[in-house]
């Protein structure tokens, strides 16, 4: 994929695109802690009728936008970054994304529907309002880690390896990557790490930034969902935690036209575990 840089806030957002001049645009936003090119295998299967574009979100990969964990207050930050990219296009684009990237894509569609032609979300973070309110109360009391261990675990995760092979061996043994193809794990090591001045391999997404992202929830996803007229498809793992049965029921109540499908034998990492099946569902909606 062709790498291109776009200046925002005197810094850069790095994009990767499978060029197809004149074709409609398909933008894909990655999950927290990853980078756009980790999804190469999935995106290579997207219809040739589209120009496929992914990018490194703020605090991830090669993108250099300021990423201060203490100042990250909302996922609107990622929504606004994505708007900066797609507003340069001459017509509405298809937005897709995984996890936090899916949520950011939805927030764009809710706030700027004129920029979006279709939405395809892969296990987006759309927690029930009652969960969000409980979580915010627990944050206030300092007990949020009891229901959201991801943030705490991310903040203390290992961040140093002697080589890419060392890192590959480490990540291969993690439950998160248990059902993910070896090449995709190698892509993760390749595109999500860098060698520092001490010749040590480090994560491009700082653990403190990843943790800050995990600490946030986005109740705004429910704003205006009733009024959205953009075709919407949601691809889920059968036992989704981030978009559970309560959320699915509310989505269908607010927006009955929404298509929801499930990829069996998957976890939250389904776009990396079942690239063929997920890309097929995406293409069927394009």
C-alpha positions, 0 to 999 in steps of 0.5 A: 500500500502507498504511504502518504502523509497529511499535515494536521496541527503542524504534525502528520497523519500517516495513511496507507492506500491501495490506489484506485484513481476515480473509485469510491473511497473506503476508509478503515480505522484500527483498534486501540494499540494497533496500527493500520497496516496490521490489517493488511490481510483483511484490507487486501480482500476488500472489493477492487471497486474501491480505493482502500485507505487505512491510517495510523490513529493519533498515538499509534504507528507513524502518526505524530499528532500530539498524544498526551494521555493526561489531555485525552478526555474523549474519543471525539479526538479520534473522530475529529482526526478522521474528519480531517482526512475524509473532508478532503475527498470530493464525495462521501466515503465508506467508513469502516473500523474495528473496536475503537476505530469503529466507534470513531467512524460512527461518531463521524457519521453521527456528527457529519453525515454528509461525509459518509455514504455507508458505515461498516463497524466491526465489534465497535465499542457501543456499551449500554448506557447503564454500563456507561453510567455505572463505569463513570461512577466507579471512575469517580470513586477510583474503582473503575479498574474493577470493571475495566481491567484493560486500562490498568493492564495496558499501563503496566504491559511489557514494553521492551524486547531485544529483537523482532523475533523476541517480540514475535515469540512473546506476542505469539503466546498471548491469548489476544493473538491465540487464533491469529495467523502468524503473518499478522502477528509479524505485521503487528511486530513490524508496524507497532514497534520501533528500535530506540536509541538503546537498540531496544524494541519498543511499542509505538503506542505508548502503554500510557496512551493505550491505557488512557484510550481504554479508560474512556467510554463514549455515550455519544454513540447513542446521540442521533442514532435514531435519525441516522439515514446512512446504511449501517452494518455491524459485524460482531463476534457472537459473544461480544462484550463491547456491543452486547445483546442490550446494545444490539437491541437498542441499536435495532430499536433506534435504527431498525434498518441496521444489519447485524451479523455474527462471525462464529468461532471468533473473539473481539479480534475477529477481523484479524482471526477470520479475515476472509469471513469478515472481508466477505461480510464487508464486501456484501454490503458495499 
